[in-house]
Amino acid sequence: MSTPSGAPAVSRIPEAVHRRRWAILVVLMFSLLIVVLDNSILNVAVKTIASPAPTGIGATQSELEWAINSYTLVFAGLLFTAGLLGDRLGRKKVLLFGITLFGLGSALAAMSDSPGQLITWRALMGFGAAFVMPATLAVLMNVFERDEQPKAIGIWAGSVGLGIAIGPITGGLLLEHFWWGSIFLVNVPVVIIALVAMVLLVPDSKDPRPGKLDPLGVVLSIIGLVLLVYGIIRGGELADFTAPSVLLPIAGGLAVLVLFVLHEKRSASPAIDIAYFRKPAFSAAVAAIALVFFALMGVTFFSAFYMQSVRGWSALESGLLILPLAIAQMAFAPRARIVVARFGARAVCTAGMLAVAVGLAAFALFDADTPVWLMCLVFFVQGTGMAHVMPPVTVAVMQALPREKAGSGSAVNNTFRQVGGALGIAVLGSVLSAVYRGDIEDHLGTLPAAARDAAGESIEATLAVAGKLGPEGAPLVGAAHDAFMHAMHLTAIGSAAVALVGTLVVALWLPGRPPAAPPSAHEEEHPAPAAAER
């Protein structure tokens, strides 16, 4: 790289680190993989965990949602502090701490013998993951020069697709040969390998002028999110969003989140700098992250029940069906920067969000006999859309901040992603539960009152009751399938509507194609492509 005067530009990255930057990226992807792998494995295991002992632990649908949300909410609530601690203490240190804690939580989750224990240890895993996710992206921003960051972020985002691919297939294989806890125990050897690789390869970095921590802001964000999502999940359980036990947590959560925003505005050292959101491109990018994961995580949650409970496929077969989504992400995410360079972030992300919306809306047309090839095509379209949304918006978020604040920038990026996913599962899961309960109630009149309430909570609960009835339960099975399909169709339409809102956000506020720089200026300020690839 050279300056306009022709003198070599001073790189902020040591030469020894620069030479091994791609090996460091592989280690970071490996660390990210275990976080993504865990959630994608859990998605195909929900049916097994919902089964009575000894096959599972008899978790209800709301308990399954909390097994996912306890992880996600702790993760999202601590991301602010984790990012700031990484900037202050060193990203490598917090990365090692987070992965170690994640491995410990995984081992304990594998040994759970009740839904309550599983929820608790999943929360511990979320605590560890909160220190992993922002650190990987912060380290990436500190080992790559600015011109190579879009390519590196694309590969980083593509590793999410790898996790989506490996997770369900690995989970299916484990569930076919071992007990359900093996889906968590498999994380332990991955953690050990990641720890060794990080100690040997990953350099440490931190902000030379860090601000103070903001414990009050973190506490407010955790309380607000937990209250809000608990109220939404409770509404799905009761099929009534007007009950006091639903309205009070939702109202309390919103009030606490308002206090959080007010506190952050006035704080001298906020956990999240609200001033970032005054930039339209930054706000649009984080909104797109939240909305795409809101829609996607909700549809992923109910698609597991569709494939296993309605279609009767095994966990492994369900995992294999998600391969097209993962393949599309792995293939297109690393190359998204090329399309953005030609057409601009606004056009690429708008098209990507539209593809996600189309894929989600397609679920409203699925029935019990939808061809497998058509489902694979829909998943491929969804993966292609995500591959052209996540890398550009992540680049927009990270490059809007100085390199020294990479930890807090990464925390913002991943917080909106995780909160969006958590709310997607809670809101869309509650819609699914409420519609299903309303449709199936008329078919449960012959059951005892206590059994009727339990049987109406989810399709798995209804099918369990129908199985105990023997041949007389056949009509109830058909009714359960019909009720679930109706609920899934309405939820899919809601998911697609959220994705369309995301489409509008990026179309209005993401920057378009930047003006082309004069050839001489470009050559002076940036290395040739061939040099950047070496």
N, C-alpha and C positions, 0 to 999 in steps of 0.2 A: 504494500500500500504506500502511496506517496501523497505528499501535500501538493497544493497548486504550484508551489515554487519548484517542485521536482525533488525536494528532500524527502527522505523516507519518513513516513508518519510514525509517531511513537505509539506502539501498541500497549494497551493497558493490561494485556494478558501475558504472563511470563511465557517464554518460548517453550520451556519444558511442558507446560500445561497445554499450550496450543498444539504441540505435536501429538499429544495423546487425547485430543478432544473427542474424537469419534469413539475411542474405547471408553472414555468417561460417559459418553451418551448411552452406550450399551448398558453400562452399570446402572445409570439413572432409569433407563427403560425397565430393567430387571426389577428395580425397587418399586417403580410404579406398577409393574405387572402384578405384584402380590396383592396390592390394594384393589386393583380392578378385578383380578382373578377371584378374590373372595366374594365380591358382590355378584359376579356372574355365575359362580358356582351355586350360591344360595338361591338364585332365581329358579334353577331347575330342581332344587331340592325341597321347595316349599310343600309339594304334595307329600313327599316322604315324611318330612318333619310333622306335617299335620296328621299323619296316620297314628293310630293308637300304638302304645308300646306292645311288643318290643321293636316293631318296625320303625316307629318314630317316637315322638314325645307328646302326641295329642294336642299340638298347638292349634288354637283357633285362628280364624283369618285375622282378627285384630292383633293377636299375639305374633303372628307372622309379620304383620306390618311393623310392629314394634321391634321385632328382631332385626328388621332392616333399618327402621328409623332411629333406634337407639344408637346404632353405629353412626348413621348419617348426621344426626343432630349434634352428638358430641363432637364429631369430626368438624362440622360446620361452625359450631360455637367456639371451638378452640383454634380454628385456623388463623384468626387475627393474632392471637398471642403467639402461636407457633411461628408465624411468619416474622413477627417482631423479634422473637427470641433468636431465630436464625440469623437475622440481620445483626443482632447485638452480640450473641455468643459465638456464632460461627455456624454456617449451614451444614457442614459435615458433622459437627457434634450433635445437632438436633436430629439429623437424618439417622445417625447410628442409634440414638436414644429411641426414636420413634419406631424403627424397624424391630429393635429388641422388644419393646413393649407390645408391638403388634404380634410378634411370634409368641410371646407369653399368653396374650389374650386368646390366640388361636388354639393353643394347647388346652387351655381351660374350657373354651367353648366346646371343644370336641368331647369333653368329659361331662357335659351338662346332662342332667337327668330330669329337668323340668323346663318349661318355657321361661319361667322367671330367671333361672340361672343362665339360660342361653341369652336372654335379653341383656343381663348384667355383663356377661363376658363380651358380648358384641359391643357394648358401650366402651369397654376397656380397649378393644381392638380399634374402635373409632378414635380413642384418645391417642393411641400410637400412630394411627394413620394421619392424624392431623399434623404431625411433625414430619411425615414422609412426603406427602404430596406437594406442599409449597416449597420444600427444600429442593426437590428434584428440579423443578422449573427454575428456581433461583440460582442453583448451581449452573444449570444450562446457560442462563443469561450471562454468567460470569466466566465461562470458558470458551464462548463463541463470540467473535466480533459481530457487529451489528448486521453486516451484509450477509452473514451466514445464519443468523438467528431464525429467519423464516423457514429455511430448510430444516434446521435442527428441531424447531417447534413442530413442523409437519411430521417429522419422524417420531417425535415424542407423542404427538396426538395419535399417530398410527399405532403406537404400542397399546393404546386403549383398545383398538380393534383386535390386536393380538390377544389381549386378555379376554375380550368378549368371545373369541374363537376357542381359546384353550379352556376357559372356565366351564362352560356347559358340557363340553365333551369330556373333560377330566372329571367333572362332577358326575356325569352319567356313568362313566366307567367305574368310578369308586362306588357309586350307589348300587351298581349291579353285583359287585363282588365283596363289598365291605359294609359296615354299618354307617348310618348317616353322619356320625361324628368325623369320619375320615375326610369329609370335604373341608374341615377346618384343620385337621392334623397335617394335611398335605402342605400347609403353609410353612410348617416348621423347617423342613430341609431347605426350602426356597429362601427363607430368612437367613439361615446359616451361610448359604452361598453368597447372598447379597452382602452380608456383613463383611466377609473376607474380601470380596472384590472392592468394596468401598474403602476399607482400610488401606488397601494396596494402591488404588488408582485415583480416588476422588480427592481433589485439593480442597482446603478450607478457604472460606472467604466470609467477610462480614462488612457491615457498614462502619466506616471510620468515625461517623458522627451519629450514633443511634439516639433516638429519643427515649423518653421514659415509657414504661409499660402502662397499660390502661386496664387494670383488673376490673374496675367498675363497669367499663364498657363491655368486657367479655361476659361478666355475670348477667348484665341486662340482656345481652343478645341470646344467651343460653336460655334464660327464663322465658323470654318472649317467644322464642321458637318452640320450646317444649309445650308451653301453654296453648299456643295456636294450633299446632299439629295434633296435640292430644284432643282438643275440642273437635277437630275435624274427624278424627278417627272414631271418637265417641259418637258423633252424629251418624256415622256409617253403621256402627254397631246397633244403634237404636232405630235406625231408619227414620230419624226425626231430628231435624236441625233446629227445632224451636225449643227443645227441652232445656231447662236451666243448667243441667250438667254439661250441656254442649255450648250454650251461649256464653256462660260465665268464663270458661277457659279461653274461648276465642276472643271475647272482648278484652279480657285481661292481657292476653298475649299481644294484641294489637296496641294496647295502651303502653305496655312495657317497651315494645319496639319503637313507638314514638318517642318515649323517654330516651331510648338508646340513641336515636338520631339527634335529638336535642343535646344530649350530653357530648356526643362526638363533635358537634359543631362548636361547642364552647371549650372543649378540652384543649390544653396546650400541646399534649402529646396523645392524640386520638389513636385508638386501635385501628381505625380506618379513616383516612383523610377524606372527608366529604367533598373537599374542593376538587378531587379527581372527577367527580360526577358532573361538574359544570362543563366538561368537555363533551359535546354531543356524541362524538365517535366513541369515547370511552364508555359512556352510559349505554349507548346502543349495543356495544360489544358485550358488556356484562349482562344486559337484559336478554340478548340473544342466547347467551350461554344458559341462563336460568330457564328460559322458555323452552328451548329445545330439549333440555333434560327433564323438565316438568312433563312434557308430552311423552317423551321416550320411556322414562322410568315407569310411568303409570301403565303404559301399554305393555311393557315388558312383564310387569307384575301379573296382569290378567292373562297374557298370552301363555304363560306357563300352565295355568289351569285349563285353558282352552285346549292346548296340545295334549296334556296328560289326562285330564278328567273327562273331557268331551270326546277327543279323538282316540284316547286310550293308548297313546304312545308312551314308551318308557322315557326315563330321564335322559338316557343317552341319545335316543332318537330325537327328542326335543332339542337337545344340545346341537346335534348335527344340523338341524334345520336353521339354526342361527348362523351357521358358517357363511352363507352368502353376505350377510350384513358385515361380518368381520372381514371377509376377503375384500369387500368393497372399500372398507376403511383403510386396511393395510395397503391396498393398491393405490388409492387416490389421495389420502391425506398427505403423504410426503411430497406429492407433486402439485398440491393445491396452490403453492406459491407461484408456480409458472402460469397458471390460469389467472390468478389475481394480478400478476404483472401485466398480463395482456388486456384483461377486461375490467380490472378494478375490484376492490373488495365489495362494494355495494352490489354490483351485478352478480358476482359469484355467490355471495352469501344469500342474496334474495332467491336465486335459482335453487341453492341448496336447501333453504328453508321450505320452499315450495315442494321440493322432492320429498322432504320429511313429512310434510302435511299430506301429500298424496298417499304415501305409504301407510300413514296412520289411518286415513279415511278408508283405505282398502279393507281394513279389518271390519268395517261396518257391512261389508258385502260377503264376508266369510260365513260358511255354514258348516254343518257336520261332515260334508262331503267335498269340501273345496280341494281341488287337486294340489298335490305337494309342489309341483313345478310352479304354480301360481304363487304359493306362499313364499317360495324361494326367491321369485322375482320381486315380490313386495319387499322382502328383507334386503335384497340387493339395492333396490331403489332407496330405501331408508339409509343404508350404510353409505351410499354414494352421496346422498344429500348431506349427511353429517360430516363426511370427509371434506366437503367444501364449505362448511360453516365453522367447525371448531378451530382448525389452524389459523385462518385469517382473523377471527375475533380474538384468539389468544395472542397473536402477534400485536393486534391493535391495543390490547390491554397492557402487555408487557413493555412495548416500546414507547408507551405514553409516559412511563416513569423512568427516573434515572436508574442506572445500573445498581447503585448502592441500596436502592429501595426494592430490589428484586423480590425479597422475601415477602414484604407486605403486598406488592403487586400480585405475586403468585397467590397469596392468601385471598385477595379480592376475587381473582379469577376462579379459584376452586371453591370459595364459599358460595358464590352465586350458583355455580354448577351443582354443588351438593344440596344446597337449600332448595333449588329448583327441583332436583330429583326427589328429595324428601317430601316436598309439598305435592309433587305429582303422584307419588304413591299414596299419600294420605288423602288428597282430594279425589283423585280418580278411583282409588280403592274404595273410598266411602261411597261414591256414586254407584260403583259396581255392586257393593254390598247392599245399599238401600234399594236399588232397583230389583236386585235378585230376591231380597227378602219380600218385597211387595208382591212380586209375581208368584213366588212359591207358597206363600201363606195359605192360599185357598186350597192347596193340595195336601196340607198337613192336618186337616181337621179331624181325622180319625186317630191321630196320635195323642198320647197323654200330654197334658199341658206342659210339664217340665221338658219332655222330649221334643215337643213341638217348637219351643223356643230355641233349643240347641240345634235342631235339624234345619232351622231356617236361616242360620247365620251365614253359611257358605255352601257351595256345591259339594265340597268334600264331606261336610257334616250331613247333608241330605243323602248322599250316596252311601255313607256309612250306615245310616238308619235303614235305607232301602235294602242294603245287603243283609241286614239282620232279619228282615221280613221274608227273605227267600223269594219264591216265585211271585208272591203277592206284592213284592216291592217293585216289580217291573214297571208299572205305570208311573210310580214315583221317580224312577230313573229317567224316563222320557220327559216328565214334567221338569225335572232338575236341569236337564240339557236345554230344554226350550227356554226356561227362565234365565239360564246363564247366557245363552246366545243373545237374548234380547238385551240383557244388561251389558254385555260386551259391545254390542252394536252402538248403544247410546254412549258408552264410555269412549269408544273409538272416535265417535263424532266430536265429543268434547276435547279429546286429545288433538285432533286435527284442527279444531278451532283455535286452540292455544298456539299451535305451530303457525297458523295463519297470522295471528297477532305478532308473532316473532318475525314473520316475513315482512309485515308492514313496518315494524320497528327498524329493521336493517335497511329496508328500501328508502326510508325517509332520512335516517341519520348517519348511516355509515358513509365514509368518504368514497367518492367515485374514483375513477381512474386518474392517477396523478399525471400532470403534464410531463411530457418527455423532456429529459434534460439534454442539453447539447452534447454531442458525442465526445468532444474533447473534455468537457467537465466531468462526464461520467467516467471516462477512462482515467482521469487524474484522481478521482475520489474513491474509486472502487477497483479491486483487482479483477482481472479477466476471469470469466467463468471457469476456465480450466485450472487457474491457480487456486480459486476458491474451493474446488473439489478435492485438491490434493491434501 
